[in-house]
Amino acid sequence: MKEASSPVQYDSSRVHDVAIVGFGPVGQMLALLLGRAGHDVVALERWPSPYDLPRAVHFDHEIGRIFQAAGVGEEVRAVTAPVPDHYEWRNAAGEPLVRIDWSGDGPSGWPTASFFSQPGLETVLAEAAEKQPTVTVRRGCEVMDVQVGTDGVQLSTSGADGTGAVRARYVIGADGANSFVRSAMDTSVTDLGFFHDWLIVDTLPHEEEVWSPMNWQLCDPERPTTIVSGGPGRRRWEFLRLAHESVEDLNTEETAWRLLEPWGRTPKNTTLERHVVYTFQARWVDAWREGRLLLAGDAAHQMPPFAGQGMCSGMRDAANLAWKLDLVLTGRAHEDLLDTYTSERSEHVQHAIGMSMALGRVMCVLDADEAAARDRRMIATGADPERALPPTPPPVLGDGVLQRAADGTRAAGVGHLSPQYTLIHHGRTALLDDLTGGGFTVLTDGDTPLRALDEADRAFLTDIGAHLVPLYETAAPEDGYTDAPGGYLPHLREHGHVAAVIRPDFYLFGAATDDTELHGLVGQLRALLRRPAVDRDAAASGRLIVAGEQ
């Protein structure tokens, strides 16, 4: 366990740009992204030392891209294990019910699925955040009260260095399911009433073994069980609590070993690292922003783990919120932009919750006859996930900073995650974000569409840190990018597009079918950012001056 840092003298008169309450993975990512953007951030964590036992274990290719954008891609790769094969569900007889290919890289240029031990991942994120010169991390500092004013928020704190106050322009509650920040907000919670108790058992096998498949589900009505990687060198078992069992009886070391024994795990070949009973739930907060208070991660939503999207959803929150706060804090967008954080992320996370519940209902069948009928149906599909699993809508952002059609509704296809392909630029071959450095990206088929952008368009794009990426099939001119493997250009042309605008969180803002439409698309982005006329120096100090104000 990492030792807590020594108390330091804290300047309570200082007004931070952002105070983050909670310094788990989501809080760490927010601190890192905002710190890299140059903002004054303080992170307040009530526990004096990092928690050194496993919790979350999985992230997907999109989250890998977020790690890449935060500058910790290689460090994260070093502490994770990508999945080399498929993810499988089996019935009690060992027959495959569904098989999903998780091997290779996903659309974001990262492994489709990776597994990790949370303490190792948190070490990477925390150290990177603490290295940012504008980020202050205060461990052993608990928030006791929240007072919101017109110009900022004051947090009353208590800790090893006594009581005090922390001031910030905005406060983000990344403080978990029992969020204190959420309790200070007047917001309701939608709870779908989906409750299941599971015993989570994390182990360290004494000898290296090959687990094939690496991750799978046993859909046995006698005891539904999950068997997955816990990160490099680790294994996790999850056992559903049955009706006749109490939580107290289930959550013992003796029970853990009894349930592990049929799997060949004993104290002679395995170390029991942790056993704990979790109640899986499905719920979300209805408003994630109330003025200067915002929520992220488990403070905003909880879901069953059957789709492995709990921490992933929190990381998506961080990526969405960080770029919007950056624009607001620097006066490049109106603070009302932050309202789109709830509208976009809430709808997206409800998809993840719905998918997790649908998978859980299939897996957690306890009636033998019902399970047999399920098995027959799924086996008849050849374990094809497209036919064996219940249909779910595609993950897409809710209404927000997205292109509008002529009738004012959302344009078709916007709000979906965009892929990340390898390009060649100035002789360097790398993934798109490594070449551009991230941020808004304007992809175009050659440079002809860019000629439609006027001086105001270009000034706006420069001001928000956008990158112009003209693509070519073969050797590109000096400022061009060669789409050598043929990733972006075939996709653009297939849809009849000459340009696409990608947001800093990798979601498609919109696309243009001709040069003139690109000019209109940039104008829409300017309008949707609720861009004010401001005194930039005043904005940076926290005081916006709207045009016409004296």
C-alpha atoms as one frame of an Amber mdcrd trajectory, in Angstrom:
protein
   0.000   0.000   0.000   1.295   3.457  -0.914   1.966   5.607   2.114  -0.120
   8.723   2.565   1.690  11.925   1.727   2.717  14.180   4.586   0.312  17.015
   5.374   1.273  20.273   3.694   0.242  23.819   4.478  -2.813  24.567   2.371
  -3.736  28.067   1.224  -7.473  28.281   1.967  -7.746  31.659   0.220  -6.874
  30.084  -3.119  -9.713  29.658  -5.612  -9.187  26.557  -7.760 -10.726  26.114
 -11.159 -12.080  22.703 -10.176 -12.315  20.719  -6.957 -12.781  16.978  -7.427
 -14.245  15.104  -4.474 -13.070  11.491  -4.642  -9.779  10.287  -6.075 -10.592
   6.869  -7.493 -10.074   6.099 -11.199 -12.725   8.575 -12.413 -11.505  11.385
 -10.165  -7.934  10.611 -11.168  -8.792  10.748 -14.850 -10.608  14.056 -14.436
  -7.676  15.536 -12.522  -5.261  14.281 -15.171  -7.226  15.561 -18.174  -7.960
  18.948 -16.613  -4.424  19.265 -15.300  -2.966  18.529 -18.729  -5.168  21.321
 -20.059  -3.506  23.686 -17.567  -6.343  24.107 -15.081  -5.866  24.565 -11.337
  -7.337  21.380  -9.857  -7.543  20.120  -6.282  -8.575  16.510  -5.603  -9.943
  15.683  -2.148  -9.890  12.061  -1.005 -11.198  11.166   2.448  -9.056   8.035
   2.834  -5.413   8.733   3.787  -3.993   5.890   1.669  -5.005   4.261  -1.633
  -7.158   1.137  -1.310  -4.893  -1.786  -2.146  -7.409  -4.516  -3.062  -9.062
  -5.265  -6.437 -12.427  -3.917  -7.546 -12.991  -3.075 -11.238 -11.133  -5.422
 -13.611 -12.149  -4.616 -17.224 -11.973  -1.839 -19.793 -12.701  -1.819 -23.509
 -10.965  -0.311 -26.552 -12.640   3.081 -26.159 -11.316   3.459 -22.616  -7.857
   2.497 -23.855  -8.098   5.456 -26.228  -8.989   7.722 -23.280  -5.865   6.505
 -21.464  -3.908   7.287 -24.629  -5.394  10.806 -24.729  -4.433  11.306 -21.076
  -0.798  10.515 -21.873  -0.637   7.232 -19.932  -1.287   4.743 -22.726   1.998
   2.878 -22.513   1.984   2.836 -18.714  -1.520   1.347 -18.720  -0.553  -1.281
 -21.275   2.250  -2.366 -18.931  -0.177  -3.236 -16.101  -2.997  -4.808 -18.114
  -3.666  -8.073 -19.889  -5.426  -7.877 -23.284  -7.827 -10.711 -24.037  -6.296
 -13.125 -26.582  -9.444 -15.110 -27.361 -13.204 -15.041 -26.977 -15.681 -14.385
 -24.186 -18.022 -17.348 -23.735 -21.187 -18.356 -21.914 -21.683 -22.065 -21.187
 -24.515 -24.081 -19.719 -24.170 -26.628 -16.915 -23.174 -29.308 -19.436 -20.331
 -27.156 -20.753 -22.031 -26.405 -24.087 -21.409 -22.905 -25.501 -24.457 -20.659
 -25.419 -22.771 -17.562 -26.840 -19.257 -16.805 -28.007 -18.003 -13.235 -28.543
 -14.661 -12.579 -30.209 -12.623 -10.323 -27.927  -9.273 -10.955 -29.593  -7.247
  -8.312 -31.426  -7.750  -4.567 -31.517 -11.114  -2.844 -31.491 -12.217   0.201
 -33.523 -10.355   2.599 -31.229  -6.955   1.107 -32.062  -6.716  -0.581 -28.649
  -7.368  -4.199 -27.586 -11.057  -5.039 -27.736 -10.976  -5.942 -24.026  -8.296
  -5.652 -21.359  -8.188  -6.789 -17.738  -6.312  -5.210 -14.835  -5.944  -5.024
 -11.076  -7.389  -1.696  -9.925  -4.597  -0.822  -7.458  -2.060  -1.083 -10.284
  -4.163   1.037 -12.627  -4.836   3.631  -9.936  -1.115   3.936  -9.260  -0.516
   4.826 -12.907  -3.337   7.382 -13.001  -2.628   8.932  -9.609   1.094   9.360
 -10.250   0.420  10.938 -13.640  -2.138  13.343 -12.138   0.138  14.306  -9.259
   2.950  15.105 -11.702   0.835  17.833 -13.272   2.096  21.167 -11.905  -1.448
  22.556 -11.589  -2.919  19.548  -9.729  -2.995  19.283  -5.933  -4.018  15.988
  -4.311  -5.077  16.026  -0.661  -5.538  12.567   0.847  -7.129  12.126   4.252
  -9.279  15.188   3.556 -13.035  14.653   3.976 -15.653  17.093   2.717 -18.129
  17.921   5.467 -20.232  20.689   3.907 -20.915  22.268   0.507 -21.868  25.919
   0.092 -22.614  27.171  -3.430 -22.317  30.871  -4.239 -22.798  32.900  -7.385
 -19.077  32.878  -8.218 -18.005  29.493  -6.889 -18.278  26.774  -4.265 -16.829
  26.520  -0.769 -16.179  23.067   0.677 -15.698  22.649   4.418 -13.133  19.920
   5.077 -11.775  17.873   7.925  -8.615  15.813   8.025  -5.221  15.165   9.530
  -4.328  18.842   9.127  -7.511  19.963  10.892 -10.610  21.642   9.585 -10.568
  24.108   6.748 -12.131  25.320   3.551 -11.494  24.683  -0.119 -12.793  27.076
  -2.764 -13.318  26.344  -6.456 -15.233  27.627  -9.448 -16.701  24.158 -10.029
 -16.949  20.988  -7.926 -17.171  17.471  -9.351 -18.467  14.681  -7.152 -16.570
  11.550  -8.159 -17.103  10.168  -4.684 -18.889   6.913  -5.392 -22.347   5.452
  -4.951 -22.846   7.165  -1.569 -21.737  10.518  -2.958 -21.640  13.402  -0.477
 -21.674  15.917  -3.322 -24.854  14.334  -4.699 -26.502  14.732  -1.285 -25.941
  18.486  -1.601 -27.846  18.575  -4.902 -31.592  18.677  -5.424 -31.762  15.828
  -7.927 -33.836  12.674  -8.145 -32.664   9.134  -8.892 -34.212   6.650 -11.302
 -33.895   3.157  -9.786 -34.928   0.176 -11.911 -35.178  -2.150  -8.913 -32.674
  -4.679 -10.276 -30.949  -6.210  -7.238 -28.729  -9.280  -7.015 -26.157 -10.211
  -4.360 -22.913 -11.764  -5.596 -19.886 -13.054  -3.713 -16.754 -11.679  -5.387
 -13.623 -13.749  -4.805 -10.249 -12.434  -5.991  -7.331 -14.848  -6.071  -3.625
 -15.074  -6.814  -2.761 -18.511  -8.284   0.704 -19.590  -7.147   1.763 -20.792
 -10.574   1.262 -19.227 -13.975  -1.515 -20.957 -15.874  -3.193 -20.624 -19.268
  -6.913 -19.994 -18.889  -8.899 -20.748 -22.023 -11.108 -18.999 -22.599  -9.679
 -16.249 -20.444 -13.153 -15.047 -19.474 -16.446 -16.900 -19.358 -19.805 -17.297
 -17.639 -21.268 -20.523 -16.271 -25.038 -20.270 -16.773 -25.916 -23.068 -14.367
 -29.260 -22.677 -12.563 -27.692 -24.425  -9.564 -25.267 -21.466  -9.189 -24.603
 -18.889 -11.955 -20.877 -18.132 -11.821 -18.481 -15.703 -13.482 -14.855 -16.703
 -14.113 -12.610 -13.921 -15.408  -9.140 -12.479 -15.310  -8.366 -10.188 -12.413
  -5.459  -8.653 -14.290  -1.972 -10.074 -14.908  -1.431 -13.112 -12.667  -4.883
 -12.899 -11.048  -8.235 -14.710 -11.320 -11.698 -13.689 -10.158 -14.760 -15.823
  -9.402 -18.220 -14.356  -8.814 -20.974 -16.511  -7.273 -24.662 -15.552  -7.224
 -26.258 -15.657  -3.767 -29.067 -18.215  -3.723 -32.399 -17.650  -2.000 -31.639
 -19.857   0.994 -28.284 -18.165   1.719 -27.743 -15.111   3.872 -25.196 -12.434
   2.972 -23.436 -13.104   6.286 -23.051 -16.835   5.597 -21.926 -16.237   2.028
 -19.329 -13.610   2.853 -16.856 -15.790   4.776 -13.435 -17.151   3.954 -14.726
 -20.666   4.607 -17.532 -20.224   2.041 -15.128 -18.739  -0.486 -12.833 -21.759
  -0.295 -15.791 -24.146  -0.437 -17.049 -22.552  -3.649 -13.552 -22.443  -5.160
 -12.780 -26.107  -4.457 -14.686 -27.526  -7.482 -12.530 -25.258  -9.633  -9.343
 -26.794  -8.297  -8.460 -23.811  -6.120  -7.152 -24.577  -2.629  -4.882 -22.804
  -0.132  -2.059 -25.018  -1.463  -2.106 -23.490  -4.944  -3.898 -20.161  -4.476
  -3.843 -17.095  -2.263  -7.251 -15.677  -1.396  -6.784 -11.958  -1.889 -10.299
 -10.747  -1.168 -13.892 -11.911  -0.682 -16.814  -9.499  -0.507 -20.537  -9.512
  -1.278 -21.742  -6.802  -3.655 -25.338  -5.901  -4.381 -25.575  -5.240  -8.104
 -27.963  -2.363  -8.864 -29.293  -0.429 -11.864 -29.935   3.270 -11.360 -28.921
   6.728 -12.471 -29.199  10.307 -11.246 -31.614  12.352 -13.318 -29.580  15.590
 -13.322 -25.791  15.374 -13.278 -25.306  19.125 -13.033 -26.755  21.659 -10.636
 -25.098  25.005 -11.290 -21.485  24.649 -10.209 -21.891  21.103  -8.887 -21.452
  18.096 -11.188 -21.371  14.317 -10.754 -19.330  11.599 -12.449 -18.868   7.837
 -12.220 -20.713   5.858  -9.546 -21.946   9.113  -8.023 -24.072   9.524 -11.170
 -24.925   5.921 -12.084 -24.610   2.263 -11.081 -25.091  -0.854 -13.146 -24.683
  -4.631 -12.943 -21.264  -5.796 -14.146 -22.473  -8.271 -16.775 -21.325  -6.043
 -19.662 -18.188  -4.842 -17.877 -19.175  -1.187 -18.328 -19.178   0.234 -14.785
 -15.764   1.907 -14.660 -15.831   2.331 -18.441 -18.919   4.516 -18.129 -17.195
   6.639 -15.498 -14.222   7.149 -17.785 -16.582   8.251 -20.561 -18.044  10.756
 -18.096 -14.559  12.138 -17.471 -13.733  12.437 -21.178 -17.047  14.191 -21.925
 -16.911  16.583 -18.991 -13.221  17.480 -19.227 -13.326  19.055 -22.690 -16.489
  20.997 -21.904 -15.108  22.343 -18.618 -11.896  23.286 -20.420 -13.826  25.456
 -22.895 -15.982  27.008 -20.177 -13.105  27.736 -17.800 -11.136  29.487 -20.545
 -14.089  31.524 -21.766 -14.302  29.772 -25.114 -17.817  28.513 -24.399 -20.750
  29.583 -22.255 -21.289  27.690 -19.015 -24.647  26.431 -20.318 -22.580  24.023
 -22.424 -22.258  21.968 -19.219 -25.965  21.115 -19.374 -25.206  18.906 -22.384
 -23.088  16.728 -20.084 -26.247  15.293 -18.507 -28.286  15.071 -21.707 -25.516
  13.295 -23.632 -24.121  10.982 -20.997 -27.382  10.046 -19.282 -28.879   8.553
 -22.429 -25.617   6.801 -23.266 -25.250   5.273 -19.814 -28.865   4.111 -19.827
 -27.952   1.998 -22.845 -25.112   0.396 -20.861 -27.417  -0.216 -17.883 -30.121
  -1.712 -20.086 -27.637  -3.977 -21.817 -26.181  -5.119 -18.473 -29.644  -5.930
 -17.125 -30.617  -7.819 -20.294 -27.487  -9.954 -20.055 -28.069 -10.515 -16.349
 -31.607 -11.763 -16.944 -30.298 -14.339 -19.394 -27.468 -15.471 -17.160 -29.219
 -15.486 -13.777 -31.959 -18.014 -14.567 -32.454 -20.265 -11.525 -35.411 -22.347
 -12.690 -34.174 -25.602 -14.270 -36.924 -25.818 -16.906 -36.533 -22.186 -17.883
 -32.763 -22.629 -18.100 -33.177 -25.693 -20.327 -35.412 -23.734 -22.700 -32.897
 -20.906 -22.746 -30.080 -23.330 -23.519 -31.951 -24.904 -26.432 -32.727 -21.530
 -27.944 -29.170 -20.199 -27.642 -27.466 -23.412 -28.801 -29.705 -23.415 -31.884
 -28.138 -20.059 -32.901 -24.671 -21.608 -33.009 -23.667 -19.370 -30.078 -23.911
 -16.362 -32.416 -24.227 -13.279 -30.154 -26.246 -11.429 -32.797 -28.973 -14.067
 -32.523 -28.437 -15.590 -29.085 -28.515 -12.423 -26.979 -31.444 -10.013 -26.609
 -31.324  -7.090 -29.056 -30.156  -3.770 -27.631 -30.036  -0.345 -29.288 -26.608
   0.911 -30.357 -24.736   3.073 -27.835 -25.189   6.695 -28.860 -25.004  10.027
 -27.077 -28.164  11.832 -26.091 -29.005  15.256 -27.436 -26.262  17.853 -27.073
 -23.314  19.096 -29.087 -24.271  17.241 -32.247 -24.983  18.272 -35.831 -28.534
  19.323 -36.695 -30.420  18.460 -39.857 -32.280  21.101 -41.856 -35.448  20.546
 -39.806 -33.592  21.140 -36.521 -33.490  17.516 -35.412 -30.288  15.565 -34.852
 -28.532  14.661 -38.062 -28.400  10.962 -38.926 -25.437   9.005 -37.596 -24.095
  11.615 -35.186 -23.220  10.853 -31.564 -21.562   7.522 -32.322 -18.026   6.638
 -31.309 -15.583   7.282 -34.150 -12.774   4.831 -34.961  -9.068   5.536 -34.612
  -6.857   4.400 -37.487  -3.159   4.549 -38.227  -1.988   7.381 -40.516   1.326
   8.644 -41.882   2.266  12.281 -41.324   5.672  13.872 -41.901   7.180  10.403
 -42.216   5.746   9.209 -38.902   3.315   6.277 -38.768   1.039   6.335 -35.732
  -2.541   6.347 -34.513  -4.536   9.496 -35.283  -4.557  10.904 -31.743  -0.807
  10.431 -31.341  -0.241  12.439 -34.511  -2.626  15.270 -33.656  -2.355  15.361
 -29.874  -6.122  15.004 -29.482  -8.869  17.607 -29.307 -11.369  18.482 -32.025
 -10.408  16.921 -35.358 -11.639  17.835 -38.843 -11.078  14.909 -41.225 -11.372
  15.760 -44.924 -11.040  13.898 -48.228  -8.018  15.804 -49.506  -7.663  19.542
 -48.872 -10.359  20.754 -51.288 -13.147  20.828 -48.647 -10.982  23.016 -46.418
 -11.043  25.785 -49.005 -14.680  26.414 -48.116 -13.680  27.538 -44.629 -13.506
  31.297 -44.300 -11.260  33.337 -42.030 -13.768  33.281 -39.175 -14.126  29.487
 -39.426 -10.385  28.982 -39.246  -9.972  31.426 -36.369 -12.700  29.620 -34.419
 -11.190  26.189 -35.077  -7.761  27.430 -34.036  -9.185  28.940 -30.860 -10.801
  25.666 -29.745  -7.625  23.722 -30.554  -9.020  21.849 -33.551  -6.744  19.932
 -35.916  -7.256  19.922 -39.671  -6.448  16.480 -41.096  -6.645  16.331 -44.917
  -6.445  12.661 -45.946  -4.851  11.130 -49.059  -4.724   7.575 -50.361  -1.067
   7.733 -51.333   1.840  10.051 -50.586   0.339  13.156 -49.015   1.536  16.714
 -49.546   3.523  18.451 -46.809   0.586  19.167 -44.495  -1.437  16.098 -45.423
  -1.977  12.697 -43.856  -1.669   9.419 -45.735  -4.501   7.009 -45.002  -2.202
   4.131 -45.904  -4.144   1.175 -44.468  -7.348   2.591 -45.914  -9.333   3.307
 -42.759 -10.936   6.742 -42.910 -11.235   7.485 -46.617 -13.221   4.354 -47.559
 -15.596   5.043 -44.679 -16.107   8.698 -45.672 -16.683   7.828 -49.311 -19.027
   4.959 -48.520 -21.333   7.441 -46.804 -20.903  10.176 -49.395 -19.032  12.493
 -47.022 -16.144  14.810 -47.819 -15.502  15.761 -44.190 -16.238  14.737 -40.601
 -15.774  16.637 -37.340 -14.728  14.499 -34.370 -15.091  15.766 -30.799 -12.316
  15.555 -28.164 -14.123  12.578 -26.581 -13.970  10.773 -29.981 -17.684  10.997
 -30.781 -18.870  12.158 -34.200 -20.113  15.745 -34.063 -21.184  15.710 -37.690
 -20.277  15.151 -41.331 -20.482  17.137 -44.578 -21.493  15.897 -48.017 -19.862
  18.826 -49.826 -17.525  21.766 -49.227 -20.286  24.266 -48.498 -21.823  21.964
 -45.905 -18.481  21.848 -44.058 -18.648  25.630 -43.654 -22.153  25.245 -42.203
 -21.022  22.411 -39.957 -18.328  24.575 -38.380 -20.915  27.311 -37.877 -23.187
  24.851 -36.100 -20.386  23.815 -33.787 -19.719  27.439 -32.890 -23.392  27.966
 -32.086 -23.773  24.757 -30.095 -20.789  25.606 -27.915 -22.919  28.587 -26.826
 -19.876  30.688 -27.568 -20.024  34.094 -25.809 -18.242  37.288 -26.665 -15.954
  37.659 -23.660 -12.911  39.335 -22.289 -10.555  36.329 -22.343  -8.393  37.603
 -19.464 -11.485  38.099 -17.326 -12.776  34.642 -18.299  -9.515  33.002 -17.245
  -9.848  34.689 -13.865 -13.398  33.395 -13.523 -15.292  36.578 -14.441 -17.113
  36.419 -17.768 -17.916  39.686 -19.497 -20.733  39.244 -21.975 -20.822  41.532
 -24.988 -22.426  44.850 -24.058 -21.637  44.500 -20.349 -19.777  47.370 -18.717
